[in-house]
């Protein structure tokens, strides 16, 4: 009787390990990189209109890259966070600066998110922005990745 109970316990442990190891099909954020005004040595200031906001993705070597280019006040103190749910990848960007910027200048804040395990999925990307002094995030831009269309 003890052998049977021991075999059932071992079988249960092996089964649990298999379940947790097959979890690699979940949408995964691998890395974040920042460019533009985040690099203090490459501070880009402009008052011209050639800069524009953008949200797009590319796929390279089995990795999906979500690129966010936010044209924002160069004095902003920009922070980001992400959340991943079934079929949803949300980015939250907020200006945490406590001071008013005396300059009228714009900067390109670049965010690049490296995402794996996106095959055989449809993903809705939404970026929410909370400007300085605001209490709530507002939808800034959104796009979709539809499996088989790219």
PyMOL CGO cylinders between C-alpha atoms (Angstrom):
from pymol import cmd
from pymol.cgo import CYLINDER

trace = [
    CYLINDER, 0.00, 0.00, 0.00, 2.82, 2.40, 0.86, 0.3, 1, 1, 1, 1, 1, 1,
    CYLINDER, 2.82, 2.40, 0.86, 4.44, 1.70, -2.52, 0.3, 1, 1, 1, 1, 1, 1,
    CYLINDER, 4.44, 1.70, -2.52, 1.26, 2.67, -4.35, 0.3, 1, 1, 1, 1, 1, 1,
    CYLINDER, 1.26, 2.67, -4.35, 0.97, 5.93, -2.40, 0.3, 1, 1, 1, 1, 1, 1,
    CYLINDER, 0.97, 5.93, -2.40, 4.65, 6.68, -3.07, 0.3, 1, 1, 1, 1, 1, 1,
    CYLINDER, 4.65, 6.68, -3.07, 4.20, 6.00, -6.80, 0.3, 1, 1, 1, 1, 1, 1,
    CYLINDER, 4.20, 6.00, -6.80, 1.13, 8.31, -6.91, 0.3, 1, 1, 1, 1, 1, 1,
    CYLINDER, 1.13, 8.31, -6.91, 3.07, 11.09, -5.16, 0.3, 1, 1, 1, 1, 1, 1,
    CYLINDER, 3.07, 11.09, -5.16, 6.01, 10.76, -7.57, 0.3, 1, 1, 1, 1, 1, 1,
    CYLINDER, 6.01, 10.76, -7.57, 3.62, 10.70, -10.52, 0.3, 1, 1, 1, 1, 1, 1,
    CYLINDER, 3.62, 10.70, -10.52, 1.93, 13.86, -9.20, 0.3, 1, 1, 1, 1, 1, 1,
    CYLINDER, 1.93, 13.86, -9.20, 5.29, 15.66, -8.85, 0.3, 1, 1, 1, 1, 1, 1,
    CYLINDER, 5.29, 15.66, -8.85, 6.39, 14.66, -12.36, 0.3, 1, 1, 1, 1, 1, 1,
    CYLINDER, 6.39, 14.66, -12.36, 3.02, 15.75, -13.78, 0.3, 1, 1, 1, 1, 1, 1,
    CYLINDER, 3.02, 15.75, -13.78, 3.23, 19.15, -12.05, 0.3, 1, 1, 1, 1, 1, 1,
    CYLINDER, 3.23, 19.15, -12.05, 6.70, 19.73, -13.41, 0.3, 1, 1, 1, 1, 1, 1,
    CYLINDER, 6.70, 19.73, -13.41, 5.49, 18.99, -16.93, 0.3, 1, 1, 1, 1, 1, 1,
    CYLINDER, 5.49, 18.99, -16.93, 2.67, 21.51, -16.61, 0.3, 1, 1, 1, 1, 1, 1,
    CYLINDER, 2.67, 21.51, -16.61, 4.95, 24.32, -15.48, 0.3, 1, 1, 1, 1, 1, 1,
    CYLINDER, 4.95, 24.32, -15.48, 7.57, 23.58, -18.13, 0.3, 1, 1, 1, 1, 1, 1,
    CYLINDER, 7.57, 23.58, -18.13, 5.04, 23.78, -20.99, 0.3, 1, 1, 1, 1, 1, 1,
    CYLINDER, 5.04, 23.78, -20.99, 4.20, 27.35, -19.98, 0.3, 1, 1, 1, 1, 1, 1,
    CYLINDER, 4.20, 27.35, -19.98, 6.64, 28.69, -22.59, 0.3, 1, 1, 1, 1, 1, 1,
    CYLINDER, 6.64, 28.69, -22.59, 3.77, 29.37, -25.02, 0.3, 1, 1, 1, 1, 1, 1,
    CYLINDER, 3.77, 29.37, -25.02, 2.74, 32.46, -23.04, 0.3, 1, 1, 1, 1, 1, 1,
    CYLINDER, 2.74, 32.46, -23.04, 3.33, 35.89, -24.58, 0.3, 1, 1, 1, 1, 1, 1,
    CYLINDER, 3.33, 35.89, -24.58, 6.60, 37.08, -23.03, 0.3, 1, 1, 1, 1, 1, 1,
    CYLINDER, 6.60, 37.08, -23.03, 8.32, 40.45, -22.76, 0.3, 1, 1, 1, 1, 1, 1,
    CYLINDER, 8.32, 40.45, -22.76, 12.04, 39.70, -23.13, 0.3, 1, 1, 1, 1, 1, 1,
    CYLINDER, 12.04, 39.70, -23.13, 13.62, 43.13, -23.11, 0.3, 1, 1, 1, 1, 1, 1,
    CYLINDER, 13.62, 43.13, -23.11, 12.99, 46.88, -23.21, 0.3, 1, 1, 1, 1, 1, 1,
    CYLINDER, 12.99, 46.88, -23.21, 15.33, 49.40, -24.79, 0.3, 1, 1, 1, 1, 1, 1,
    CYLINDER, 15.33, 49.40, -24.79, 15.11, 53.16, -24.80, 0.3, 1, 1, 1, 1, 1, 1,
    CYLINDER, 15.11, 53.16, -24.80, 16.37, 55.65, -27.37, 0.3, 1, 1, 1, 1, 1, 1,
    CYLINDER, 16.37, 55.65, -27.37, 16.14, 59.29, -28.32, 0.3, 1, 1, 1, 1, 1, 1,
    CYLINDER, 16.14, 59.29, -28.32, 15.80, 61.66, -25.40, 0.3, 1, 1, 1, 1, 1, 1,
    CYLINDER, 15.80, 61.66, -25.40, 16.46, 58.89, -22.88, 0.3, 1, 1, 1, 1, 1, 1,
    CYLINDER, 16.46, 58.89, -22.88, 20.11, 59.03, -23.99, 0.3, 1, 1, 1, 1, 1, 1,
    CYLINDER, 20.11, 59.03, -23.99, 21.35, 62.25, -22.40, 0.3, 1, 1, 1, 1, 1, 1,
    CYLINDER, 21.35, 62.25, -22.40, 24.33, 62.45, -24.78, 0.3, 1, 1, 1, 1, 1, 1,
    CYLINDER, 24.33, 62.45, -24.78, 22.00, 62.33, -27.80, 0.3, 1, 1, 1, 1, 1, 1,
    CYLINDER, 22.00, 62.33, -27.80, 19.42, 64.83, -26.62, 0.3, 1, 1, 1, 1, 1, 1,
    CYLINDER, 19.42, 64.83, -26.62, 17.32, 65.82, -29.61, 0.3, 1, 1, 1, 1, 1, 1,
    CYLINDER, 17.32, 65.82, -29.61, 15.53, 69.11, -29.30, 0.3, 1, 1, 1, 1, 1, 1,
    CYLINDER, 15.53, 69.11, -29.30, 13.36, 70.46, -32.03, 0.3, 1, 1, 1, 1, 1, 1,
    CYLINDER, 13.36, 70.46, -32.03, 10.61, 72.95, -32.57, 0.3, 1, 1, 1, 1, 1, 1,
    CYLINDER, 10.61, 72.95, -32.57, 10.02, 71.79, -36.14, 0.3, 1, 1, 1, 1, 1, 1,
    CYLINDER, 10.02, 71.79, -36.14, 7.19, 69.56, -37.28, 0.3, 1, 1, 1, 1, 1, 1,
    CYLINDER, 7.19, 69.56, -37.28, 9.27, 66.77, -38.85, 0.3, 1, 1, 1, 1, 1, 1,
    CYLINDER, 9.27, 66.77, -38.85, 8.93, 64.69, -35.70, 0.3, 1, 1, 1, 1, 1, 1,
    CYLINDER, 8.93, 64.69, -35.70, 5.83, 62.55, -35.35, 0.3, 1, 1, 1, 1, 1, 1,
    CYLINDER, 5.83, 62.55, -35.35, 4.36, 60.07, -32.90, 0.3, 1, 1, 1, 1, 1, 1,
    CYLINDER, 4.36, 60.07, -32.90, 4.28, 56.47, -34.05, 0.3, 1, 1, 1, 1, 1, 1,
    CYLINDER, 4.28, 56.47, -34.05, 3.37, 52.98, -32.92, 0.3, 1, 1, 1, 1, 1, 1,
    CYLINDER, 3.37, 52.98, -32.92, 4.35, 49.97, -35.03, 0.3, 1, 1, 1, 1, 1, 1,
    CYLINDER, 4.35, 49.97, -35.03, 5.82, 46.49, -34.83, 0.3, 1, 1, 1, 1, 1, 1,
    CYLINDER, 5.82, 46.49, -34.83, 8.38, 44.52, -36.80, 0.3, 1, 1, 1, 1, 1, 1,
    CYLINDER, 8.38, 44.52, -36.80, 9.31, 40.86, -36.76, 0.3, 1, 1, 1, 1, 1, 1,
    CYLINDER, 9.31, 40.86, -36.76, 12.96, 39.81, -36.94, 0.3, 1, 1, 1, 1, 1, 1,
    CYLINDER, 12.96, 39.81, -36.94, 14.42, 36.35, -36.29, 0.3, 1, 1, 1, 1, 1, 1,
    CYLINDER, 14.42, 36.35, -36.29, 11.31, 35.07, -34.53, 0.3, 1, 1, 1, 1, 1, 1,
    CYLINDER, 11.31, 35.07, -34.53, 11.02, 38.08, -32.23, 0.3, 1, 1, 1, 1, 1, 1,
    CYLINDER, 11.02, 38.08, -32.23, 8.28, 40.70, -32.42, 0.3, 1, 1, 1, 1, 1, 1,
    CYLINDER, 8.28, 40.70, -32.42, 9.47, 44.23, -31.67, 0.3, 1, 1, 1, 1, 1, 1,
    CYLINDER, 9.47, 44.23, -31.67, 6.89, 46.82, -30.63, 0.3, 1, 1, 1, 1, 1, 1,
    CYLINDER, 6.89, 46.82, -30.63, 8.22, 50.34, -31.27, 0.3, 1, 1, 1, 1, 1, 1,
    CYLINDER, 8.22, 50.34, -31.27, 6.72, 53.40, -29.59, 0.3, 1, 1, 1, 1, 1, 1,
    CYLINDER, 6.72, 53.40, -29.59, 7.97, 56.85, -30.61, 0.3, 1, 1, 1, 1, 1, 1,
    CYLINDER, 7.97, 56.85, -30.61, 6.49, 59.54, -28.43, 0.3, 1, 1, 1, 1, 1, 1,
    CYLINDER, 6.49, 59.54, -28.43, 7.11, 63.20, -29.24, 0.3, 1, 1, 1, 1, 1, 1,
    CYLINDER, 7.11, 63.20, -29.24, 6.92, 64.90, -25.88, 0.3, 1, 1, 1, 1, 1, 1,
    CYLINDER, 6.92, 64.90, -25.88, 8.20, 67.87, -23.93, 0.3, 1, 1, 1, 1, 1, 1,
    CYLINDER, 8.20, 67.87, -23.93, 11.98, 67.60, -23.55, 0.3, 1, 1, 1, 1, 1, 1,
    CYLINDER, 11.98, 67.60, -23.55, 11.75, 68.35, -19.82, 0.3, 1, 1, 1, 1, 1, 1,
    CYLINDER, 11.75, 68.35, -19.82, 9.46, 65.41, -19.16, 0.3, 1, 1, 1, 1, 1, 1,
    CYLINDER, 9.46, 65.41, -19.16, 10.50, 62.67, -16.76, 0.3, 1, 1, 1, 1, 1, 1,
    CYLINDER, 10.50, 62.67, -16.76, 9.06, 59.72, -18.67, 0.3, 1, 1, 1, 1, 1, 1,
    CYLINDER, 9.06, 59.72, -18.67, 8.48, 56.29, -17.06, 0.3, 1, 1, 1, 1, 1, 1,
    CYLINDER, 8.48, 56.29, -17.06, 6.87, 53.20, -18.58, 0.3, 1, 1, 1, 1, 1, 1,
    CYLINDER, 6.87, 53.20, -18.58, 5.36, 49.94, -17.44, 0.3, 1, 1, 1, 1, 1, 1,
    CYLINDER, 5.36, 49.94, -17.44, 3.68, 47.06, -19.24, 0.3, 1, 1, 1, 1, 1, 1,
    CYLINDER, 3.68, 47.06, -19.24, 0.99, 44.49, -18.61, 0.3, 1, 1, 1, 1, 1, 1,
    CYLINDER, 0.99, 44.49, -18.61, 0.37, 41.32, -20.56, 0.3, 1, 1, 1, 1, 1, 1,
    CYLINDER, 0.37, 41.32, -20.56, -2.94, 39.50, -20.51, 0.3, 1, 1, 1, 1, 1, 1,
    CYLINDER, -2.94, 39.50, -20.51, -4.45, 37.00, -22.90, 0.3, 1, 1, 1, 1, 1, 1,
    CYLINDER, -4.45, 37.00, -22.90, -4.30, 38.70, -26.29, 0.3, 1, 1, 1, 1, 1, 1,
    CYLINDER, -4.30, 38.70, -26.29, -3.52, 42.13, -24.77, 0.3, 1, 1, 1, 1, 1, 1,
    CYLINDER, -3.52, 42.13, -24.77, -0.16, 43.91, -24.47, 0.3, 1, 1, 1, 1, 1, 1,
    CYLINDER, -0.16, 43.91, -24.47, -0.58, 47.25, -22.73, 0.3, 1, 1, 1, 1, 1, 1,
    CYLINDER, -0.58, 47.25, -22.73, 2.03, 49.96, -22.29, 0.3, 1, 1, 1, 1, 1, 1,
    CYLINDER, 2.03, 49.96, -22.29, 1.57, 52.71, -19.72, 0.3, 1, 1, 1, 1, 1, 1,
    CYLINDER, 1.57, 52.71, -19.72, 3.69, 55.85, -20.14, 0.3, 1, 1, 1, 1, 1, 1,
    CYLINDER, 3.69, 55.85, -20.14, 3.58, 58.66, -17.61, 0.3, 1, 1, 1, 1, 1, 1,
    CYLINDER, 3.58, 58.66, -17.61, 5.36, 61.95, -17.06, 0.3, 1, 1, 1, 1, 1, 1,
    CYLINDER, 5.36, 61.95, -17.06, 6.45, 61.91, -13.41, 0.3, 1, 1, 1, 1, 1, 1,
    CYLINDER, 6.45, 61.91, -13.41, 8.13, 65.32, -13.51, 0.3, 1, 1, 1, 1, 1, 1,
    CYLINDER, 8.13, 65.32, -13.51, 7.13, 67.68, -10.70, 0.3, 1, 1, 1, 1, 1, 1,
    CYLINDER, 7.13, 67.68, -10.70, 8.43, 70.84, -12.37, 0.3, 1, 1, 1, 1, 1, 1,
    CYLINDER, 8.43, 70.84, -12.37, 7.05, 72.87, -15.24, 0.3, 1, 1, 1, 1, 1, 1,
    CYLINDER, 7.05, 72.87, -15.24, 9.41, 73.02, -18.21, 0.3, 1, 1, 1, 1, 1, 1,
    CYLINDER, 9.41, 73.02, -18.21, 10.47, 76.57, -19.08, 0.3, 1, 1, 1, 1, 1, 1,
    CYLINDER, 10.47, 76.57, -19.08, 11.53, 75.60, -22.62, 0.3, 1, 1, 1, 1, 1, 1,
    CYLINDER, 11.53, 75.60, -22.62, 9.22, 75.04, -25.54, 0.3, 1, 1, 1, 1, 1, 1,
    CYLINDER, 9.22, 75.04, -25.54, 11.03, 72.07, -26.97, 0.3, 1, 1, 1, 1, 1, 1,
    CYLINDER, 11.03, 72.07, -26.97, 10.06, 68.60, -28.16, 0.3, 1, 1, 1, 1, 1, 1,
    CYLINDER, 10.06, 68.60, -28.16, 11.91, 65.32, -27.91, 0.3, 1, 1, 1, 1, 1, 1,
    CYLINDER, 11.91, 65.32, -27.91, 11.52, 61.86, -29.40, 0.3, 1, 1, 1, 1, 1, 1,
    CYLINDER, 11.52, 61.86, -29.40, 11.26, 59.27, -26.61, 0.3, 1, 1, 1, 1, 1, 1,
    CYLINDER, 11.26, 59.27, -26.61, 11.75, 55.83, -28.14, 0.3, 1, 1, 1, 1, 1, 1,
    CYLINDER, 11.75, 55.83, -28.14, 10.59, 52.61, -26.48, 0.3, 1, 1, 1, 1, 1, 1,
    CYLINDER, 10.59, 52.61, -26.48, 11.31, 49.21, -28.05, 0.3, 1, 1, 1, 1, 1, 1,
    CYLINDER, 11.31, 49.21, -28.05, 9.77, 46.07, -26.54, 0.3, 1, 1, 1, 1, 1, 1,
    CYLINDER, 9.77, 46.07, -26.54, 11.08, 42.64, -27.51, 0.3, 1, 1, 1, 1, 1, 1,
    CYLINDER, 11.08, 42.64, -27.51, 8.31, 40.02, -27.38, 0.3, 1, 1, 1, 1, 1, 1,
    CYLINDER, 8.31, 40.02, -27.38, 8.46, 36.27, -27.87, 0.3, 1, 1, 1, 1, 1, 1,
    CYLINDER, 8.46, 36.27, -27.87, 5.87, 33.46, -28.02, 0.3, 1, 1, 1, 1, 1, 1,
    CYLINDER, 5.87, 33.46, -28.02, 3.57, 35.51, -30.25, 0.3, 1, 1, 1, 1, 1, 1,
    CYLINDER, 3.57, 35.51, -30.25, 3.08, 32.90, -32.98, 0.3, 1, 1, 1, 1, 1, 1,
    CYLINDER, 3.08, 32.90, -32.98, -0.44, 31.57, -33.45, 0.3, 1, 1, 1, 1, 1, 1,
    CYLINDER, -0.44, 31.57, -33.45, -1.85, 34.51, -31.51, 0.3, 1, 1, 1, 1, 1, 1,
    CYLINDER, -1.85, 34.51, -31.51, -3.70, 37.71, -32.27, 0.3, 1, 1, 1, 1, 1, 1,
    CYLINDER, -3.70, 37.71, -32.27, -2.44, 40.54, -30.08, 0.3, 1, 1, 1, 1, 1, 1,
    CYLINDER, -2.44, 40.54, -30.08, -3.96, 43.91, -29.37, 0.3, 1, 1, 1, 1, 1, 1,
    CYLINDER, -3.96, 43.91, -29.37, -1.34, 46.54, -28.48, 0.3, 1, 1, 1, 1, 1, 1,
    CYLINDER, -1.34, 46.54, -28.48, -2.53, 49.62, -26.60, 0.3, 1, 1, 1, 1, 1, 1,
    CYLINDER, -2.53, 49.62, -26.60, -0.43, 52.50, -25.32, 0.3, 1, 1, 1, 1, 1, 1,
    CYLINDER, -0.43, 52.50, -25.32, -1.81, 54.71, -22.59, 0.3, 1, 1, 1, 1, 1, 1,
    CYLINDER, -1.81, 54.71, -22.59, -0.39, 58.10, -21.68, 0.3, 1, 1, 1, 1, 1, 1,
    CYLINDER, -0.39, 58.10, -21.68, -0.64, 60.12, -18.49, 0.3, 1, 1, 1, 1, 1, 1,
    CYLINDER, -0.64, 60.12, -18.49, 0.67, 63.66, -18.99, 0.3, 1, 1, 1, 1, 1, 1,
    CYLINDER, 0.67, 63.66, -18.99, 2.23, 65.69, -16.21, 0.3, 1, 1, 1, 1, 1, 1,
    CYLINDER, 2.23, 65.69, -16.21, -0.38, 66.69, -13.64, 0.3, 1, 1, 1, 1, 1, 1,
    CYLINDER, -0.38, 66.69, -13.64, -3.05, 64.28, -14.91, 0.3, 1, 1, 1, 1, 1, 1,
    CYLINDER, -3.05, 64.28, -14.91, -4.53, 61.65, -12.61, 0.3, 1, 1, 1, 1, 1, 1,
    CYLINDER, -4.53, 61.65, -12.61, -5.65, 59.08, -15.19, 0.3, 1, 1, 1, 1, 1, 1,
    CYLINDER, -5.65, 59.08, -15.19, -4.15, 57.33, -18.18, 0.3, 1, 1, 1, 1, 1, 1,
    CYLINDER, -4.15, 57.33, -18.18, -5.76, 57.99, -21.56, 0.3, 1, 1, 1, 1, 1, 1,
    CYLINDER, -5.76, 57.99, -21.56, -5.52, 55.82, -24.65, 0.3, 1, 1, 1, 1, 1, 1,
    CYLINDER, -5.52, 55.82, -24.65, -2.79, 57.30, -26.85, 0.3, 1, 1, 1, 1, 1, 1,
    CYLINDER, -2.79, 57.30, -26.85, -2.47, 54.82, -29.75, 0.3, 1, 1, 1, 1, 1, 1,
    CYLINDER, -2.47, 54.82, -29.75, -3.31, 51.21, -30.52, 0.3, 1, 1, 1, 1, 1, 1,
    CYLINDER, -3.31, 51.21, -30.52, -2.59, 48.59, -33.17, 0.3, 1, 1, 1, 1, 1, 1,
    CYLINDER, -2.59, 48.59, -33.17, -3.12, 44.87, -33.73, 0.3, 1, 1, 1, 1, 1, 1,
    CYLINDER, -3.12, 44.87, -33.73, -0.94, 41.94, -34.69, 0.3, 1, 1, 1, 1, 1, 1,
    CYLINDER, -0.94, 41.94, -34.69, -3.07, 39.41, -36.58, 0.3, 1, 1, 1, 1, 1, 1,
    CYLINDER, -3.07, 39.41, -36.58, -1.49, 36.00, -37.04, 0.3, 1, 1, 1, 1, 1, 1,
    CYLINDER, -1.49, 36.00, -37.04, -1.05, 35.16, -40.70, 0.3, 1, 1, 1, 1, 1, 1,
    CYLINDER, -1.05, 35.16, -40.70, -1.31, 38.70, -42.05, 0.3, 1, 1, 1, 1, 1, 1,
    CYLINDER, -1.31, 38.70, -42.05, 2.42, 39.51, -41.70, 0.3, 1, 1, 1, 1, 1, 1,
]
cmd.load_cgo(trace, "trace")
